[in-house]
């Protein structure tokens, strides 16, 4: 008789993800459909949308509604919402479910002032009872699995994430992603994964625990998996302009081999696909402008590329950018 030695897949509710999933973090003005399409192509196991304002959804604001756009090839996909009022968040969760994602995610981690200082995002870490009550209301509203993304605490004096995670699990969330910094840290200093590990190692925790923060190489992903024992890793800033990071990390996990960096032809092809999808989804003007943040990373580290990058971020015409990308294909691929 053969023993079943298969490693179980991580599950969020009834959704099977992967043995050790890599997640695309929800990033404002980054994790939109054009970018998500590329991350999925390169191996992201689970992706989240940009965060969506609960008040915007209730008011039927065009920008908020547009962020509900998801596509079959993205699945499994989670839609993330944020807000400070329990009633509004409950309504927004119901609206979100109508878009038929696989997961509804709650943002308790955004540190930016205009969000956190209004009691939303990481701001709710100053009021844990409200955080728990809001989460329960959303879980009770939704038929889909509800997940949470949060931080260690508001500041160094309030790193209560072990207790917080347990309480959120007890009101029904199906997974939690934890960024290893406090709100006070913003994105400065080094992420502290020891407290993420403490959540994972809490014997009462039964749901997947995903770590987030500072994972920027395949070697670090492997090291942190082994050291901290998390169920998966959420990738944020390291994916901007480098969606192939998912391929690199998964290949290293499977083989121990470091893939060579993408060559010029592949970088141009990815930038072109991203650009065309942005134009299609956002229209010419917005698509051109919002692509500019990605060019530096798509061609990061290339020798004598500064002038080409300057041209890409200053061009306004779609055809001119298409011609420029075609021109780049013939450039020699030389890392600085």
Secondary structure, DSSP 8 states (H G I E B T S, - for coil): ----------EETTEE--SSEEEE---TTTSSHHHHHHHHHTT-SEEEEEEEEHHHHHTT-HHHHHTT---GGG-SEEEEEE-S-HHHHHHHHHHHHHT--SEEEEEE----HHHHTTTSGGGGGG-HHHHHHHHHHHHHH-SSEEEEEEES-SSGGG--HHHHHHHHHHTT-SEEEEESS-TTTTT-S----HHHHHHHH-TT--SEEEEESS--SHHHHHHHHHHH--SEEEE-GGGTT-TTHHHHHHHHHHHS-------HHHHHHHHHHHHHHHHHHH-HHHHHHHHHHHHHHHTTTBTT-HHHHHHHHH---HHHHHHHHHHHTTS---B-
